[in-house]
Amino acid sequence: MTAPASSRLSSASRHTDATTGDDVPARAVYVIVAHPRWRDSRVNRRLLDAARSIAGVDVNDLYSTYPDFSIDVAAEQRRVARADLIVLVHPIYWYSMPPLQKLWLDDVLSWGWAYGHDGHALANKDLWLVASTGGPASSYRPEGYNQHDFSAFLPAYEQTARLCGMRFLPPHVFHGARRNDEAALDAHVSEFAGRLATYPRWPELISMADAPECCDIPQADRPRSTADIASTDDDLTNAGAGRTP
């Protein structure tokens, strides 16, 4: 069963809320920033700097940490396990995420750890997408050149969260990254930093439902292990490192 909201946060440490004086669990936030070309970044570099300026927030610049795309899965799983809020910060690439962010999901959110039988490491955590688009907000309309609202491109994120028993929070999106004025960018970065600093005390979270229960995946749909594949006469050339051919 999904844990109640009162037990969503790690209980390892606590702090006093400066506004209410209440003793509350300390936030645990892991911010994962993925931008392949920092020289071209106008928005995400500002977000990365803002996240790094907030004490207690764990920040990972994926392309700097793993320039060879060789992800330390065990280290990443430890960082994710410690977090109550996992934040994906990246520009939208072809209506999705940059390639290293996708590889991070493929490698780190493994069967039996993040989802599937005994895979409950992410249960009751929050997932927050902080994205930027080159096109303006008007392009994400049925009459715009993207032909859909931005929300139409989110099901993959939402279902990833659901499969792992996580709560998908409303995204924080900056449209028109190339042309929007500095005042709009300043406001976007300021709100982002404020959210990180005050999580989980966001007004909209009070009325949001808890995370869904982890999906029950039928045995026939589960990935086979390397040992299972090796024990058959299947062609191993498409099997990969223990992944479903």
N, C-alpha and C positions, 0 to 999 in steps of 0.2 A: 504493500500500500504506500501511497505517496505521503511523505512526512508532512505534518502541519506546518503552517507558515512560521510559527514560533520556533521551530527547530531547524529552519532552513540554513541558518548560518553556523559556521564553525564556532565551537564553544571554547576553543583553546585560549582565547584572550578576550578581554572586554575593555570598554572604555566608557567614559561618561559623556553623554550627549550634552554639548555646551548650551543648547537651546532649552531642553526640557529637564536636564539634570538627571535623567534616567540612566541606569547602568544597562548598557546594551552590548551585544556581541560586537567585537571589532570586525570591520569589513575585511574581506580577503578578495582582492581583485587581481586578475591576470589579464594584461593587455597585450594582444598579439598584433603587431603591425607588419603589414606586408606590402612593400612597394619596390618593384624591380629597378626603378631608375630614380634615385633620390634627387638627382640634378634637375629633373623635370617636375618635381613635386612642389606644388604650391600649398595644398591643403594638408596632406598627410604628414609632412615634415612638421608643420605647426602642431598637429595633434600628438605626434610622437614626443615633441619637446614638452607639451603640456602634461602628458601622462608622466613623463620622467620627473616633473617638478613636484609631484604629489607624493608626500612621504607615505611609505607603506604599500604603494602600488607596485606590483611586479610587472615589468615591461620587457618585451622581447621584440627586437627588430629582426624579423626572420631572415631577411636577405643578408644582413650583416653576420648573424649567428651561424647560418648555414649556407655560405656562398657556394659550396659544392653540392648542395641539395641532399647532403647526408645527414638526416635528422636523428638526433639522439632521442630515441623514443622513450627510454626509461626516464631520462631527465625531464622530458616534456610531460610525461604522465605524472611525475611527482609534482610539477608546478601546477598542473591542472587539478590534481587531487586536493591541493591546499586551497584552491580558490572557491569562493562562493559565486562570483561573477566572472565569466569569461567573455572578453571583449575582442571582437574581430574588427580591426581597423584596416581598411584597404580601399583603393580605387576600384570601380567596377570595370572589369575586363570582359568584353563581349557578353554582357549581361550576367556575369558571374564573378569569380574571384581570381586573383593572380595565381599562376601555376604553383608556386611554392606553398601558398596557403592551402591549395587543394591537396598537395602532397602531404602537408602536415595533417590534414584531416584523414587522409587515406592511411597514413602510418600510425598516428597517435590514437585515433579512436578505433581501437582494435576490437575484434570479436572476443567476447569473454571478459573484456575489461570495461569498455564503454557501452556495449550493447550485447544482446543475446544472453544465453544461459550464464548466470553468475556475473554478467557484465553490468554492474550497477555503480561504477565509479563516478558517473556524472549525474546520477539521480538527484533531483531536487536542486540542482544548480541553475543559475540563470545564464542565458546566452544573449549578448547584445551586439548587434551589427552596427558599426559606424562606418558609413560608406560615402564615397564621393563619385559624382558622375561628370563627364565632360559636357553632356547635353544639359540644357536648362530644364526646369521643372515642366515647362510647357511641352517639351518633347516627349514626356512620359504621360501622354493622354491618348485616348483612342484616335483623336484627330491629328496627333503629333507624328513625327517620323518614326518613333519607336512603337507606335500603334497600341500601346498598353500602358496602364498605370504602373508605377514602379512596383507596387505590391504584387503584380503578376509575375515578377521575376524572383520572388522570395520563397516559393514553395520548397526548394531544395534546402534552404537554410532552416525553414520551419520544421520540415520533416526530419532533418538531421537531429534537431533538438528533441523532437518528439520520440524518435527511436531510442534516444539515450535517456529519456525521462527528464529532460530539461525544460525550463520555461523560456520561451522565445519572447524577448522584450521588444517593444516598438522600436524600430531602427531610428538612428540619428543620421540623416542624409543631407549632404551638401550638394545641391545641383548646380550646374554651370560653373564648375571649378575653374575653368579657364577665363571666364569673363565676369564673374560676380565681383562686386566691389569689395574693398578692404573692410568696410564696416560690417558687411554681411559675414565675411570670413571671421572677423574678430568675435562677433556674436556667437557664431557656430563653435569656435574653439573654446570660448568662455563657458558656454553651456556644457560642453563636453567635460571640461575640467571640473565644473561644479558638480556634475553628475557623479564623476569618479570619487570626488571628495566626500559626497554625502550618501553614497550607496550604503544601505538599502532604503534610506529615508526619502524615496521619491513618491510624490503624491499619487501618481497613477498606479503604483504597485500595491497600494492599500486595497484597491478594488479588483485587482487582477486575480484570476484563479491560480491556485497552486499548479506546479508542474504536473503534467499527466503521468500516469503510471508508465513504466517502460513497456514497449511493445512486446507482445508474445510472438516470437518468430517460430514458425513450424519447423520441425526437425529437418524436413526435406529441403527447406530453403537455407539451411545453415551452411556456412563455408566448410569445406573439408580441410583437415590439417595436412601438413606435408606427409606425415606418416600414412594417412589414409590414401593420399594420391599415389604414393610410392607402392602401396600394396595392391594396386590395380594394374590393368594392362592399358590404361589411358595414355594418350600421347602427352608426355611431360613437357613438351616444348612450349606449350601455352599455359602451363600451370603457374609459372612465376614462383615466388617464394612463399609457397603455401596458400596462394590465393586461388579462388575458384577459376578454372580455365574459361 
